[in-house]
């Protein structure tokens, strides 16, 4: 960013001035510094908790209460989860009311932040309680096969949450309404009819009451599937650009990216649970981390810590898969609309409005980015356009790979 951040790439000439480039560079630098500090604090807190004896003390205290197995496990995990949330409060406040405010993104009031935090904490506590109590009941009911039963339970619970979240959880934070602009709605209906999607599942979300960032996303499964457009996105783009965004989300829908991701995640989860089942049988974890009292709960925490380290090489692979999904969705967006100019215009506007980094390091991209960099996406769409003009044919909308 220091080397290149002051120069607009050819794709952005005429749309980025020196002041906006400097603001983008400063925003990226401040977010990066803040991310380093937050990561350092989180890692140090984890190291002190596990290797400084606090986990052993905490585990011994829970064991000394002599609670029933499920009640003891619930208390063990719910206190840890709440402590983690409380420790994150200063970082969330600083990010929202210092960084986001300074760069003109935040529209959230302290009262709304407190309400969101309270609701999130309560919802998380309820969901965690259901998962912990259900999982521990299965462990006690079938000690030899709990890994398979817990995996099945978590899969069913995840699918259940995907179904109920659009109707129960998401409306607690935002208001979702049909797109009101009749002209835009007619265009949306024509686009969605091409691929057999009901336009009533395209909704507007009042994101502007929290932030000026723009976005769109695909959520839900089965009959609860919906495409959500931020009101900031609808107000900041013309109809053709909005249709381009919608076509991209339709691309995810048609290529079943959510389903494929779930299948992959569940395969990995099954392997991880079986490994956990084998490892908790002995005392190797207790010896390795100098834990005095033998409880399943402390072993699971230690396995989660080790699992985070072991799974690190998998994260770049998962990000690579997601970036491939994004390219497929971009390709389908072009196939559906045939409008490369609007798609590129969307990328340019999103980049400007969100102060996106135009020059991420390739190594950083390969390790951490879940989306291809903006310039790469723009050039990809322009290449599709060139190939289309050269061949004289347009990509079929639902078979584009």
N, C-alpha and C positions, 0 to 999 in steps of 0.2 A: 504493500500500500504506500509506503514511503517513496519507493522508487517510481511507481506507475500511477498512483492515485490522483495525481494532479493533471493527468492527461486523459481526455475523453477518447475511447476507442472509436473507430470509424462508424460503427453502428449507432453511436450516440451523438455524433456530431450535430450541432444545432439544437440539441435538447438538454445538454448539460453545460452550465457555465462554471467558471472557476470557483465561485462561492459554493455552489452545490457540490462540486467535487471535493472541496475542502471539508465541507460538512459531512459528507459520506465517509471520508477518510477518518475524521475525528470520531465519528460515531462508531465506526468499526474498531478503532483503536481503544476507545473507552470500554466497549463491550468486551473486547478481548482481555484487557487488563482486569476487568471485573470478573470475567470467567475464570481467569487464573487464580484470583484471590479466593473465589467461592470454591473452586476445585481443591485448592490447597487446604482450606479450612475443613472441607468435608473429609478429605483423606487423612488429615491430622487427627480429626475427631474420631474417625474410625480406628486409626492405629492406637490412639490413647485408650479408647474404650476396650479394644480387644486385647492389646498387648500390655496395657498399663494396669491390668487387674480389675478394671471396673466391670467387665462382663462376668468375671468369676464371682465378684461380690454380688452383682445383681442376680445372677443365676442362683447363688446360695440363698439369697433373701427370698426369692420366689419359692424355692424348695422348702425353706423353713416354715412357710405358711401352711404346708401340708394340705393344700387344696386338692379337690378331685382333679383327675388328669385333664379334663377338658377345661375346667375353670382355671386351673393353673396355667395352661397353655394360652388361653384367651388373655389373661392378665399380663403374661410375659410379653406377648406380641403387641397388645394394644398400647401398653405404656411405652414400648420402644417406638412405635409408629407415631404416637402423640409427641414424644420428645423430639423426634426427627422433624416433625412439622413446626414445632415451636422454634427449634434452632434455625429453621429456614426463614423465619419471619423478618429478621433484619435485612437479609439479602433481597427478599421480595420487595420490601418497602424501598430500599435504596434503588433497586432497578426500576421500579414503577415511578416513584416520585422524585428521583434524582436524574437518572439517565434518560428515561423516556420523556420526562417533563422538559429536560434541557434541550431535546431535539424535536420538540413539538408533537410528540406522538400521544402522550397520555391525556386522556379525558376523564379518567376515573377519580372520584372523590374519595377521601379517607373513609367516609361512611360506607360507600359501596365496596371498597376494598375489604373492610372489616366484615361486611355482610357476606361477601364471596368467601372469605377465609373461613368464617364460621360454618357456612353451608358445606363447603368442601370438607372441612374437618369432620362434621357430623356424618356426611354421606360416606366418607372414607372409613370412618369408625364402624358404621353399620355393615358395609360391604366386607371389611376385613373380619368383623365378628362372625359373619355368616361363613366365610371361607375357612377361618381357623377352626370354628366349632365343628363345621361339617367335615373338614379334613381330619381333625383329631378323632372324631367319632369313628371314622372309617379305619383309622390306624388301630384303634382299640378293638373294633369289631373283627378285623381281619389282619392280624399282625404279619402274616406271611405274604399277603398280596395287596397291602395297602397302597403300594406305589402305583399299581394299575388302577385301583379304585379311585384314588385321589386324582390321578390324571383324568379319568373319565368324569369325575365330579367337577373338576376345574374347567374342562372343556364345555360341559353342559352349562355351567354357571356363566362362562364367558359368552356363550351364544345367547343365553337368557338376557344378560346385560345389554348385548347388542340390540336385542329386540325392544327392550323396555326403555333404554337410554333416550332415544329420540322423543318419547312421549312422557317420560317421568323425570329424568335427570336433567337433560339439556334445557327444558323450559324453566327450570328453577333459576337459571342464570341469564337466559336470553329469551327474547320474544321472536317467534318465527311466524311469518305471514306470507301469503302468496304474493308474487310480484304484481304490483298494482298497475304499472304502465301497460295499457291495453295493447299499444303497438308492439312493445317489447314482448308482451305475453304471446301475441300471435306468432311472432318470429320464433319464440321458444317452442311453441307447440308444433310449428312446422319442422323445426330441427329435431325435436324429440320423437316425432312420429316416424322419422327416417329409421330409427333404431328401436322402435317399439317401447318407448318409455312414456309414462303418463306425466304430462307437464305439471300436474298438481304436486308432484314430488320435487319440484324446484322451488325453493323457499328463500325468502329474504330474512337475514338475521340482523338485529339491531346492535351490531358490533361497535358502532360509533360512541356508545355511552361509556366504553372502556378505553378505546384506542382508535387512532387514526390509521393504523395499519390496515392494508387491504388484503383480502384472501378469499378463497372458496374451498370447499371440501366436500367429500363424499362420505356419507355415514349410514349406519343401519344395515340390516340384512333382510332378505325376504320382502315381505310387504311393508316393512318399515324403511326400506331404502329411500334415500333422498339426497338431493344435491343442494347444498346451502351456499348462498352468495352473500357476502358481507354487504351491508348497506353502503359502506364506504366505497366498495368496488362498483356497485351499481351507479352511485352518484358521480364517480370519477371517470367513467368510461362511456363511450357511445355504444349503440346497440350492437354493432358488428363486433366490437371488442368483447362485450359481455357474452355474445354467442360463442366467440372463440374460447373464452374461459369455460363456458358450459360444455363445449365440445370436448375440451380436455378432460373434464370430470366424467363425461360420458365414456371417454376412452377407457378410463379406469373401470367403469361399470361393465363395459362390453368385454374387456379382456379378463374380467374376474380377478383383478389384482388382489383385492381384499381376501378372497377365498384362498388363493394360492399362498398368500403370506400366512394365513391362519394354518393351513396344512403344514407348511414348513416349520412354523413355530411349534406346532403340536408334536411333530416328530422329534424335534430337539428337546421339548419338554418331557416327553416320555423317556427318552434316553437319560436325561438329567435326573428324573425321579427314580429310575431304577438304580442309577449310580448312587443316589442319596440313600436308597434303601440298603444297599450293600455296605456303604460306609458307616452308617449309624449302628451297625450290628456290633462292632468292636469298640475298643477304647482308644484307637489311634488318634482321633481328634482331640480327646481329652488330654492325652499325653503331649501332643504336639503344641497345644495352646495353654497347657498348665491349668486346666479346669478341675476344681476339686469335686463338685457334685455332678453325678451322671444324670442328665435329663435329656430327653429327646429335643426339647426346645433349644437348648444351647448348641446342640449338635447341628440343628438346622440353620441357626444363625451363622455358625462357622462354615458350614457348607455353602451358604449364600455368599459369604465373603470370598471363599476360595473359587466358587463358581464365577464370580465377577472377574477374577483374574484369568481363569482358564478360558473363559468365553471371549476375552478381548480380541483374539485373532478372528473370531467369527463376525465381529461388528463391521469391519470393512467389507466382508463378503456380503453381509445383509444389505449394507448401504449400496454396494454395487448392483445388487438385484433390484433395489428400489429405484436407483437411477435408470436402470434398464426399463422398468415399468413407466417411469416418467417420459422417457423417449418414445415408448410405444403410444402413450396417451397423446403426446405432441403430434405424432404421426397420424393418429386417428383424427385429432382435431383438424389437421390440414385436409385429410381425406373427406371429412364431413362438410367443411366450410369452403374448401378451395381458396381460402383467403389468407395467404401468407402475410400480407401487409398488416391485417388486423391482429394476427397472432404475434407478429414481431412488435407491433405497437403495444400490445398487452405486456410483453416482457419489458419493454422500455419503461412503460408507466409504472409497473410494479417495482422495477428496480429503483426508479427515481423516488417513488412515494415511500418505499420502505428503506431507502438509503442502503441498498444492497452492495456488497463488495463485488466490484467488477473484475478484480484481479486476485482471486484466491490462489494460493500456491497449489500446484497439481498434487503434491503429496498430501496436503491437508484435505483436499477434495476427496482423494481416494480413501482416506481414513475416516472422515467425518461427514461428508456431504450426503444427504439423502436425495438431493436433486442435482442434476447437472448444473454447472455455473450458467449464468444468464447468457453470456456471450456464446457459449457452446450451444445452447438451445436455439438462439437466434440463427446461428450459422447452420444448424441442422435443418431448421425449417426452410431456410433459403436454398439449401442443397436439394431438399425435396421439391421445391418449386422449380429449380433448374432442370431436374430430372423429368419432372412432369411436363414442362414446356418442350423439352427435347424429344420425349417419347410421344407427346400429343395425347396422352391419356392421363386420367386422374385415378389415384389410388381408390380401390373399393373401400367404403367406409368401415365395414365390420370385419374385414379380413386383413387389414393392414397390420403388419407385424413389426 
